[in-house]
Amino acid sequence: MRRRAADVSAGESVEVLLRQVSPVRDDRYDRYEALLHALAGAPLLPFLWHGGPDDPDARYARLDVAGHGYVPCATSPRALEASGWNRGHGASTGRDAAHLLYPRHLGLWLDPHGPGGGLGIPWPDLRRLAVGLDRLPAGPLGIGEPTVRAPQFYAQLTHHAQRTPAVRSLRRAWVRPAYGSAFLAIGVDVHEGGPHAGQAAHTALSTVRQAAGALPPGLPVSAVTMSDAHDPVALWLHANARPFFDRDAAATAHHPAPTPGYGHPHAR
């Protein structure tokens, strides 16, 4: 069972949990999830490279590890003192830092002076902190083509999509979180733009809920907005999955290009 934020206390518990998570082991995802829950409300002291905490031009320090950027921070005043950092530092909670950093694809590196060099929290997990740990799957994610059969569900979903002009296309993937149950993901591509774009997106996503009654028993499903540039499932779908419903392709099939002839000269 996943531990909730209420099961751990903020502040010092982050330091305790850091000692229970090892980057070289992949069997402690329950401890890592507990760490993320504790981190959400915990006070953090991010290192500043330039300026002070009240300086609008202040710049965070940065670590680059394996091609990914991280902002180093201390998890307590004691850890800050032990780090020997002699420049400025800010003050934030984990959730506030997550809101600021994940859109820039920056992670947090906790206590880089600590045993083993501390621990990095990559930006996709900061996105989970910002949006809600129970609303997004725990990574790293295993994503591939779904093999489960659900023909009635796909038929219902396609039917509802055809009747919903906001839906441009639908894609699918099977997602295996690092912690938690695997699920079927439906990527919904929406006709965006105009003053009612938000309502159009909501209406388009509702097609998945309308068809959910046709799912095989026990099969979990989740709708993914294809326009979300920070969603790893949407990024995978864009790169790897062909639509099983495509309104534009269907329109082209029903209205083929005119054949050369009177009024339609041959292309040169």
N, C-alpha and C positions, 0 to 999 in steps of 0.2 A: 504494500500500500504506500502511495506517495505521501511523504511527510508534508504537512502544511506549515505555513509561516508561523502559526500559533504554537507549533511543536518546538520551535527554536527561538531563542531570544536574539535581538540584534546586538551590534557592537562586538563585544568580546567573543561571542559565539562564532562570528565569522572567522576569527583567528583560530578557534578550536577546530572548526570544520575544515579549514585550510589544511590542517595537519592530517585530516582523514581522506583527503582527495589527492590522488597521485596521477600526474599526466602520463605515466608509463603503464597504468593499469586501466583496463576497460570494464572492470567488474564492480566499480564503485559509483555507478551512475545515480544510485539512490542518495549517496552522500553529496554528490555534486548538485542534485536537485535541492537537497536540504540547504546547501550553501547558497544557491540562487535565491531561495525563499528568504533566508536570513539577510542576504545582501540587499534585497529590495528596500528595506527600511533602515539599513545600517548607515551610520555616518562614515563618510570616506574623506580622505585628504589627498586630492589629486595634485601631482607635482606640476608646478608652473615653470616654464623655461624663461618666460619674459613677463614682467609686470606682477601686480599683486592681485588679491582676491576681488578688490573693488574696481580694478582697472578694466575699462571696456575693451582695451587693446591687449589684454593679457593673452598669452599663448601657452597652451599646455605643452609639457614635455612629451616626447614620443619615443616609443620603442618600435622597431620593425623586426618581426620574428617570422621567418619563413614567408616573407613577402606580404605580411599582414601588419597593419598598424595598430598600436595599443598606446593608451595613456597610462603611465605608471602612477600608482597611488598607494598610500599607506592606509591601513585599516583601523588605526588608532593613533593617538598622540605618542604612545610608547613606541609603536612601530615606526612612526615618522622620525622620532629621535634616534632610534637604532639605525635608520637608513643612512644617516649622515647627509641627507639632502640639504644643501646650503642655499638654495634659491627659494622662491616663494612657493606657497601652496594654497589651494582653494579649499572650500568646504562644501560638501554635497552629500545627498543620500545616494544610494546605489540606483534607485529608480530615476531620480533627477538626472544623474550622470548618463544613464542609459538613454533617456529621451534626447539628450544633447548629442551623444556620440554615435548611436547606431545609424542615423541617416547619413553620416559621413563615412560609414563603414570603418569606424574605429572601435576597438575593444578596450577593455580595462585590464591592466596587469596589476594584480594585487601583491603588495609587499615584495617587490623584486629583489630586495636585500635579504629576504628570508631563506630558510632551508630549501635547497634545490632551486633557488632563483625565483621563488614565488609561483604564482599561477595566473595564466591568462584567461580572461573571459572573452571569447570572440564576439564580434558585433551581432551575429544572429541570435546569440543568447541574451545580449543586451536588448535586442528587439523584443524578445519574450518578456524580459523584465518590464519594459515600457508598456507593452500591450496587455500583458497578463500571462503569467506562467501557465495557467490552466486553459488558456485560450489558444495557445500555439504549441505544436509538438516539440518534444525535446530532441535536440540534435546531438551528434551528427545524424542526418537522416539517410536512410537507405531508400532510394526512389527508383522505381522501375515500372515496366508495363504490368497492368493488372492481369492476373490469370484467373481470378474468381469469375464465375459465370453469373450474370445478372441481367438476362435479356429483357425481362419485363420492366425492370427499373430503367434501363436505357431507352426502351420504347416509350415509356411514360415521360421520361425526361426530354426526349426529342420532341414528343407531342407538345409538351408545355412550352418548350423553347420556340417551336414554330409559331405558337400563338402569342409569343412575347417579343415584340419588335426590338426591344432593347438588347436582346441576346444576339451577338454576332456569331459566336462559335463556342463549342464545348470540347474540352479535352479531358483525359483521365489518366490517373497514375495510382500506383500502389505505394503507400508510404509506410516505412518501418522506422518509428522513432527509436532513439537509443534507450528510452525509458518510457514504458507505456505500450498500449496496444497498437497494432498496425491498423490502417484504415484506407478506404478508397477515397481519393481526392478528385473532385470535379473542378476543372479550371473553367471559369466563366469569363469569356471575353465580351465586353459590353460596348455598344455604340455610345461613345461619350461625347461631351460637348453640349453647349446650350445651357439655359438657365435651370433645367430640370435634370442635370446629369446625375446628381446624387440620388434622386428618386428613381431614375432609370436603373442605376446600379443595384439599388435595393430590390427593385422589382425583378431584375434579372437573376439575382442570387436566390430569390424566393422560389424559382423554378425547381431547384434542387430539393427544397423542403416539400414542395407539392408532390414530387415523385417519390419521396422517401418511403411511402407506404408500400411500394412495390419492391423494396429491397429484400433479399433473402434474410431470414431470421438471424440476428446476431451480427450482421455486417454493418460496421460503422462507416459513415460517410461524412465528408467535410467539403464545403464549397470554398474555392480559392479564387480571388480576384486576379485576373491575368495582368491587370495594369499595375499591380503592386511590385515596384522595382526592387523591393527588399525581401520579398518572399521567396525562399529557396525552392519551394514546390512550383511556384509560378515560373521561375527562371528555368527550371528543368523542363516544364511543360512546353515553354516557348522553344527550347532548343531540341527537344527529343520527341514530342508527341504530335501526331497528326490529329486534326479535329475529327470527331465522330459525328459532329453536327457542324455544318458550315453554311450559314445563310448566304454569304456572297457567292460561294461555289455553286450552291443550288440555283441561285438567280442566273448565273452565267450559263448553267446547263439548260435552263428553261428558255433562255434568250441567247442562242448562239450568235456569233459574229456573222454579219451578212456575207454571202458568197459573192465573188466578183461577178459583175454583170452590169446591166444598165444602171447607171448612177453609182456603181461601186467598182471603180477601176482596180485593176491588179495593183498590189503594192510593189513599189520599186525598191 
